[in-house]
Amino acid sequence: MTQIKEPNQRSISDIVTAKTTVEGDGFTVHRPFPNYDVRDFDPFLLLDEMGPIILEKGEAKGASAHPHRGFETVTYVVDGSFEHRDSQGHSGNLDSGDVQWMTAGCGIVHSEMPEKEFAQKGGRLHGFQLWVNLPKKDKMMNPRYQEIPSKKIPIAQSNDGKVRVKVIAGQSMGKKAVIDTKTPIMYLHFFLQPGAQITQEIPNNFNAFAYIAQGQGLFGAEQKLAKKEQAVFFKNDGNKIFFSNPSNATESLELLLLGGTPIGEPVKRSGPFVMNTEEELEQAIKDFQSGAMGKIEN
């Protein structure tokens, strides 16, 4: 029997399995994009999942000093603890459940390393890093940070308790995020028990995708099956996104649902720099090499 699409419910354009790669000082990540299938997904440039993994003493690795220009990095630590430092003298810790939304703007050098005690003792590490593009008018803005501790991030739950969502950006189930984004963004962390389902409203103009961190579920108007370490990309053919965890599932379905307004500008990227033209990329490299983006002081 053919599945009949409900009104305003988005269908699926693609399902992509994440590639495993090594980043920073040697830590492994699962990356649904960019890859050969999906170069970018305007306004998103990259998504990495770190772990989940249990680290022994001294095993934790991070990303030592490196630059960024022209976009935003969103670091979400689900489990574990990181220290961050930058060329503007900013430093602090990101602990379990915390989010750091860093707007690199005109350029910054920063490091993200395991917190000393966590590195010494080991433990469970799990987190995500998302790269969000900036429009041309904001690419050379002054860098800024928004650091949101876990206790300040809104959490909503369905009446039956089977669906829970952490609202990092945007809104869901009556809760609104506390974060301010340069580009309108939705960043929702969902947990669905077996038998649970939800239809999330989303602006018509948002590009949107889901990334499954645990379990498997049914997605979109077609109710296609997708599983752990896969990304589901939705068509812009409605303002509702459906997903569910089948009643016969043996574990919870955990996923990120991300959406944002496409910028619609040329994207030129080289490693940690994302600009609009090749000339701007060359200038970014020169500025970093000359020390114009600063350095992290000891």
GUDO-120210 format. One record per residue (C-alpha): residue in one letter; residue number from 1; x, y, z. Coordinates in steps of 0.2 Angstrom, whole numbers. Each point is the difference from the previous one (the first is absolute). Layout:
// residues N
> a|NUM|X|Y|Z
...
//
This chain:
// residues 298
> m|1|0|0|0
> t|2|7|17|-5
> q|3|3|12|15
> i|4|-11|16|-2
> k|5|10|16|4
> e|6|-9|10|14
> p|7|-3|18|-4
> n|8|16|11|3
> q|9|10|-15|6
> r|10|18|0|-8
> s|11|6|-14|-10
> i|12|18|-6|-1
> s|13|13|5|-13
> d|14|14|-11|6
> i|15|7|-12|14
> v|16|19|1|2
> t|17|11|-11|11
> a|18|13|9|10
> k|19|18|-3|-5
> t|20|13|-3|14
> t|21|15|11|0
> v|22|14|7|11
> e|23|0|18|6
> g|24|11|12|11
> d|25|13|-9|9
> g|26|-6|-17|-5
> f|27|-18|-2|7
> t|28|-12|-10|-11
> v|29|-17|8|-6
> h|30|-15|-6|-10
> r|31|-3|13|-14
> p|32|-16|-1|-10
> f|33|5|16|-10
> p|34|10|7|-8
> n|35|4|-16|-11
> y|36|-1|-5|-18
> d|37|-19|-1|2
> v|38|-4|16|9
> r|39|12|15|-2
> d|40|-9|12|11
> f|41|-18|2|5
> d|42|-3|19|0
> p|43|2|8|13
> f|44|9|-15|8
> l|45|18|-4|-5
> l|46|4|-16|11
> l|47|-6|-11|14
> d|48|12|-11|10
> e|49|-5|-12|13
> m|50|14|-4|13
> g|51|-3|-17|8
> p|52|-9|-7|9
> i|53|16|-8|7
> i|54|6|-6|17
> l|55|18|7|2
> e|56|13|-7|11
> k|57|12|10|10
> g|58|10|12|-11
> e|59|-9|-5|-16
> a|60|-10|16|-3
> k|61|5|11|-14
> g|62|-5|17|-6
> a|63|3|14|-13
> s|64|15|10|4
> a|65|2|18|-6
> h|66|-8|3|-17
> p|67|-9|15|-9
> h|68|-17|3|-6
> r|69|-7|14|-11
> g|70|-17|4|-8
> f|71|-12|-12|9
> e|72|-6|-6|17
> t|73|5|-16|10
> v|74|-13|-8|11
> t|75|8|-12|13
> y|76|-12|-11|10
> v|77|7|-11|13
> v|78|-12|-14|5
> d|79|12|-9|11
> g|80|18|5|5
> s|81|9|16|3
> f|82|10|12|-11
> e|83|11|15|3
> h|84|0|14|-13
> r|85|12|14|-2
> d|86|2|13|-14
> s|87|10|14|-7
> q|88|-11|14|8
> g|89|4|-6|18
> h|90|-16|-10|2
> s|91|0|-16|9
> g|92|-12|-12|9
> n|93|-7|-18|2
> l|94|-13|-9|-9
> d|95|-8|-14|11
> s|96|-13|-13|-4
> g|97|-15|8|-7
> d|98|7|17|-4
> v|99|0|9|-17
> q|100|13|13|-7
> w|101|-6|10|-15
> m|102|15|9|-6
> t|103|-1|13|-14
> a|104|17|0|-8
> g|105|-4|15|-11
> c|106|16|9|-6
> g|107|11|-13|8
> i|108|6|-9|16
> v|109|12|-13|5
> h|110|-6|-12|13
> s|111|3|-17|8
> e|112|-12|-13|7
> m|113|9|-12|11
> p|114|-7|-13|13
> e|115|-1|7|17
> k|116|15|-5|10
> e|117|-9|-11|13
> f|118|-11|-8|-13
> a|119|16|-4|-11
> q|120|9|-8|15
> k|121|-15|-10|6
> g|122|-8|-4|-16
> g|123|-19|-3|-2
> r|124|-14|1|-12
> l|125|2|12|-14
> h|126|-14|5|-12
> g|127|-3|16|-9
> f|128|-4|9|-16
> q|129|8|15|-10
> l|130|-11|9|-13
> w|131|7|13|-12
> v|132|-13|14|-5
> n|133|4|12|-14
> l|134|-1|18|2
> p|135|-7|12|-14
> k|136|13|12|-8
> k|137|-6|15|11
> d|138|5|-10|16
> k|139|16|-9|-6
> m|140|11|13|6
> m|141|-9|5|16
> n|142|9|-1|17
> p|143|1|-17|8
> r|144|-12|-4|14
> y|145|-5|-14|11
> q|146|-16|-7|7
> e|147|3|-13|14
> i|148|-15|-8|6
> p|149|1|-12|15
> s|150|-11|-15|0
> k|151|-11|6|14
> k|152|-5|15|-11
> i|153|-5|-9|-16
> p|154|-19|-3|0
> i|155|-7|-18|0
> a|156|-17|-5|-5
> q|157|-10|-16|2
> s|158|-16|-7|-7
> n|159|-15|-3|11
> d|160|3|-19|0
> g|161|19|2|4
> k|162|5|-10|-16
> v|163|8|15|-9
> r|164|13|12|7
> v|165|9|14|-9
> k|166|14|11|5
> v|167|-2|17|-9
> i|168|17|7|-5
> a|169|-6|11|-13
> g|170|-17|4|-7
> q|171|-16|-6|9
> s|172|-9|-17|3
> m|173|-15|-6|11
> g|174|-3|17|7
> k|175|18|4|5
> k|176|11|13|-8
> a|177|19|0|0
> v|178|10|13|9
> i|179|14|2|-14
> d|180|1|14|-12
> t|181|5|-6|-18
> k|182|6|11|-14
> t|183|-9|-11|-13
> p|184|-17|-7|6
> i|185|3|-18|6
> m|186|-9|-14|8
> y|187|11|-12|10
> l|188|-10|-13|10
> h|189|6|-16|9
> f|190|-14|-13|1
> f|191|-2|-16|10
> l|192|-14|-11|-5
> q|193|-5|-16|10
> p|194|-7|-15|-10
> g|195|-17|4|-7
> a|196|2|19|1
> q|197|-2|11|-15
> i|198|0|19|-3
> t|199|-4|13|-14
> q|200|12|15|2
> e|201|-5|16|-8
> i|202|13|9|-10
> p|203|0|16|-11
> n|204|-4|-3|-18
> n|205|17|8|-6
> f|206|11|-10|12
> n|207|11|-14|-7
> a|208|0|-14|12
> f|209|8|-17|5
> a|210|0|-12|14
> y|211|15|-10|6
> i|212|-3|-16|10
> a|213|12|-2|15
> q|214|-8|-16|7
> g|215|-13|-13|-6
> q|216|-10|1|-16
> g|217|-17|8|-5
> l|218|-12|4|-13
> f|219|2|17|-9
> g|220|-10|12|-11
> a|221|-16|-2|-9
> e|222|6|-17|-7
> q|223|5|-6|17
> k|224|16|-6|-6
> l|225|12|-10|11
> a|226|16|9|6
> k|227|12|-6|13
> k|228|15|5|11
> e|229|13|10|-9
> q|230|-11|5|-14
> a|231|-7|17|-5
> v|232|-17|3|-8
> f|233|-1|15|-11
> f|234|-18|7|-3
> k|235|-7|8|-15
> n|236|-7|18|2
> d|237|-18|-6|-4
> g|238|-9|4|16
> n|239|1|7|18
> k|240|-1|-16|10
> i|241|13|-14|3
> f|242|-6|-17|6
> f|243|10|-13|9
> s|244|-3|-15|11
> n|245|8|-14|10
> p|246|-10|-16|-4
> s|247|-9|-8|14
> n|248|10|-16|-2
> a|249|17|9|2
> t|250|12|-6|13
> e|251|8|17|4
> s|252|-3|18|0
> l|253|1|10|-16
> e|254|12|15|3
> l|255|3|13|-14
> l|256|4|18|-4
> l|257|-12|10|-11
> l|258|8|15|-8
> g|259|-7|13|-12
> g|260|4|17|-6
> t|261|-3|14|-12
> p|262|11|-3|-16
> i|263|11|15|-3
> g|264|1|-3|-19
> e|265|18|8|-2
> p|266|15|-8|-9
> v|267|10|-11|12
> k|268|19|-1|-1
> r|269|8|-10|13
> s|270|18|-6|4
> g|271|2|-9|17
> p|272|-5|11|14
> f|273|-4|15|-11
> v|274|-17|3|-9
> m|275|-2|15|-11
> n|276|-9|6|-15
> t|277|14|1|-13
> e|278|17|-7|-3
> e|279|8|17|3
> e|280|-8|0|18
> l|281|7|-17|3
> e|282|17|5|-5
> q|283|-1|15|11
> a|284|-5|-11|15
> i|285|14|-11|-2
> k|286|12|15|-1
> d|287|-7|8|15
> f|288|2|-16|11
> q|289|17|-3|-6
> s|290|5|18|4
> g|291|-7|-2|17
> a|292|-14|13|-3
> m|293|-12|-12|8
> g|294|10|-1|16
> k|295|7|-14|10
> i|296|-4|-9|16
> e|297|11|6|14
> n|298|7|-12|12
//
